Structures are given as C-alpha cells and as structure tokens.
C-alpha cells in the first residue's frame, strides 16, 4: 500500500464537555502531489466519531 504525507491541514474540531463521548472534525488536508494518484487537497469530514475512554 502506498501513502502520502500531508504537508498542511486546517479545519474545525468540535469537542463538547470535558470527557466527550464523540467529537466532530471538518477540515481539509493538503498534499505535495508528487505522485499522479495524490490529490492536491482532500476533505476530512466526520461527525460523532466515538472517543476511546470518553463519556467519563
């Protein structure tokens, strides 16, 4: 499997409470597209991502 390292990223992380059960992340990752299969940028969006050890 091939991979490409992101060179930057920006977005919003929503954490509600001190020990949340879930988080939401909305952003974009930017890559140095040196291979033809690597996009210049890629959205990263997730809602209600479970937090290991959360809900404490």
SULCOR-V401944 format. One record per residue. N is the residue number from 1. RES is the residue in one letter. PSI is psi in whole degrees, 0 to 359 (999 if undefined). NEAR is the number of other ideal C-beta (glycine too) atoms within 12 Angstrom. Layout:
n->(N:N)
res->(RES:RES)
psi->(PSI:PSI)
near->(NEAR:NEAR)
//
This chain:
n->(1:2:3:4:5:6:7:8:9:10:11:12:13:14:15:16:17:18:19:20:21:22:23:24:25:26:27:28:29:30:31:32:33:34:35:36:37:38:39:40:41:42:43:44:45:46:47:48:49:50:51:52:53:54:55:56)
res->(X:X:X:X:X:X:X:X:X:X:X:X:X:X:X:X:X:X:X:X:X:X:X:X:X:X:X:X:X:X:X:X:X:X:X:X:X:X:X:X:X:X:X:X:X:X:X:X:X:X:X:X:X:X:X:X)
psi->(136:155:163:133:132:142:342:168:154:150:195:130:122:117:119:119:173:319:80:152:326:162:162:139:128:118:196:138:140:138:153:92:82:345:148:339:355:122:158:323:159:129:150:105:127:136:145:45:120:141:120:127:6:187:36:999)
near->(4:9:9:20:15:21:17:15:19:16:21:16:20:19:16:15:13:10:14:20:18:20:23:21:22:18:20:20:24:21:21:15:17:13:13:9:13:19:17:19:20:20:16:21:17:18:14:15:19:14:22:12:9:17:14:10)
//
